[in-house]
C-alpha cells in the first residue's frame, strides 16, 4: 500500500492529508478536519480536475484581450490541450460576460466562456492604446 500526501484546497484551513492507495483505489484518508477533505482527496487521486483560466485576443474592442474560463473543471491531463486551443482564438467585439468562446474545448464537453465584457469600438484609423 502506498501513501500520498496532499494539501486540501476546499477551504482556508489547508489540511495536510495522507491518502492510502493501491493503484487508483483509495483505502483511507486522514488529516482532514471535515468531510470535504475526504471527498477532495478521493477525487484528486481517482479523477483530478481543474478550472482553466486564461485570456483570448479580441479584434475591434476597447480591450485587446478578454479573460475567459472553463464553465466547469476539466480533466487535469487536458489542461495543455485547452491552453493550445485558446492560443489560436481571436474573437470579434462586442463580447459579453458568459458568451461562449469555445464549445467543447479539447473534446472535454466543457465550454470556455468570457468573464468580462469587451465593447466594440469604431476606429478612425488611429492606433488604440495598449490596454493589456
C-alpha positions as CSV (number, residue, x, y, z in Angstrom):
1,X,0.0,0.0,0.0
2,X,1.2,3.5,-0.9
3,X,0.7,6.8,1.0
4,X,0.3,10.1,-0.9
5,X,0.4,13.5,0.8
6,X,-1.9,16.2,-0.4
7,X,-2.9,19.6,0.8
8,X,-6.7,20.1,0.7
9,X,-7.8,23.2,-1.2
10,X,-11.5,23.1,-0.3
11,X,-11.3,25.7,2.5
12,X,-8.8,28.1,4.0
13,X,-7.7,25.5,6.6
14,X,-5.5,23.7,4.0
15,X,-5.4,20.4,5.8
16,X,-2.4,18.1,5.3
17,X,-4.0,14.9,4.0
18,X,-2.5,11.4,3.9
19,X,-4.2,9.2,1.4
20,X,-3.6,5.4,1.5
21,X,-3.9,4.0,-2.0
22,X,-3.1,1.0,-4.1
23,X,-3.1,2.0,-7.8
24,X,-6.1,4.3,-8.2
25,X,-8.1,2.7,-5.3
26,X,-8.3,4.8,-2.2
27,X,-8.4,2.8,1.1
28,X,-8.3,5.7,3.5
29,X,-7.9,9.4,4.1
30,X,-6.6,11.0,7.3
31,X,-5.6,14.5,8.4
32,X,-8.9,16.1,7.2
33,X,-10.9,18.2,9.7
34,X,-14.1,18.0,7.7
35,X,-15.8,15.7,5.2
36,X,-14.8,17.9,2.3
37,X,-11.1,16.9,2.8
38,X,-12.0,13.2,2.4
39,X,-14.1,14.0,-0.8
40,X,-11.3,16.1,-2.2
41,X,-8.6,13.5,-1.6
42,X,-10.6,10.7,-3.2
43,X,-11.4,12.7,-6.3
44,X,-7.9,14.1,-6.6
45,X,-6.5,10.5,-6.6
46,X,-9.1,9.0,-8.9
47,X,-10.2,11.8,-11.3
48,X,-8.2,15.1,-10.8
49,X,-9.8,18.1,-12.5
50,X,-9.0,21.8,-12.7
51,X,-10.7,25.0,-13.8
52,X,-8.8,26.7,-16.7
53,X,-8.5,30.4,-16.8
54,X,-6.7,32.4,-19.5
55,X,-7.2,35.3,-22.0
56,X,-8.2,35.4,-25.6
57,X,-7.3,38.0,-28.2
58,X,-10.1,40.5,-29.2
59,X,-10.4,42.3,-32.5
60,X,-12.2,45.6,-32.7
61,X,-12.7,46.0,-29.0
62,X,-11.9,48.5,-26.3
63,X,-9.6,45.8,-24.8
64,X,-7.2,43.7,-26.7
65,X,-7.7,40.6,-24.5
66,X,-10.8,39.2,-22.8
67,X,-10.4,36.9,-19.7
68,X,-12.0,33.5,-20.1
69,X,-12.6,30.4,-18.0
70,X,-14.0,26.9,-18.4
71,X,-17.6,26.6,-17.2
72,X,-16.6,23.6,-15.1
73,X,-13.4,21.8,-14.3
74,X,-11.7,19.8,-17.0
75,X,-9.5,16.7,-16.6
76,X,-6.1,17.7,-15.4
77,X,-4.5,15.9,-18.3
78,X,-6.4,18.1,-20.8
79,X,-5.2,21.4,-19.5
80,X,-2.4,21.9,-22.0
81,X,-4.6,20.9,-24.9
82,X,-7.2,23.5,-23.7
83,X,-4.5,26.2,-23.5
84,X,-3.3,25.4,-27.0
85,X,-6.9,25.8,-28.3
86,X,-7.2,29.1,-26.5
87,X,-4.0,30.4,-28.0
88,X,-5.4,30.1,-31.5
89,X,-8.6,32.0,-30.9
90,X,-9.4,35.6,-31.8
91,X,-12.9,36.9,-31.2
92,X,-14.6,40.0,-32.5
93,X,-16.1,42.6,-30.2
94,X,-18.5,43.0,-28.7
95,X,-18.1,40.2,-26.2
96,X,-20.5,39.8,-23.2
97,X,-19.9,38.1,-19.9
98,X,-20.9,34.5,-20.3
99,X,-20.5,34.4,-24.1
100,X,-19.3,31.0,-25.2
101,X,-15.8,31.5,-26.7
102,X,-15.1,27.8,-27.5
103,X,-17.6,25.0,-27.3
104,X,-16.4,21.6,-26.1
105,X,-12.8,22.7,-25.6
106,X,-10.3,19.9,-26.3
107,X,-13.1,17.4,-26.5
108,X,-13.9,17.7,-22.8
109,X,-17.5,18.5,-23.2
110,X,-16.8,21.8,-21.4
111,X,-17.3,25.3,-22.9
112,X,-15.0,28.2,-22.4
113,X,-16.8,31.5,-21.6
114,X,-15.9,35.1,-21.3
115,X,-15.7,36.6,-17.8
116,X,-15.6,40.3,-18.8
117,X,-17.4,42.4,-21.3
118,X,-15.5,44.0,-24.1
119,X,-17.2,46.8,-26.0
120,X,-16.8,47.2,-29.8
121,X,-15.1,50.4,-30.9
122,X,-15.3,52.2,-34.2
123,X,-11.8,53.0,-35.2
124,X,-10.9,56.1,-37.2
125,X,-7.6,54.6,-38.3
126,X,-5.8,55.8,-35.2
127,X,-3.9,53.2,-33.2
128,X,-5.6,52.0,-30.0
129,X,-3.7,52.4,-26.8
130,X,-2.3,49.1,-25.4
131,X,-4.7,48.2,-22.6
132,X,-3.3,44.8,-21.6
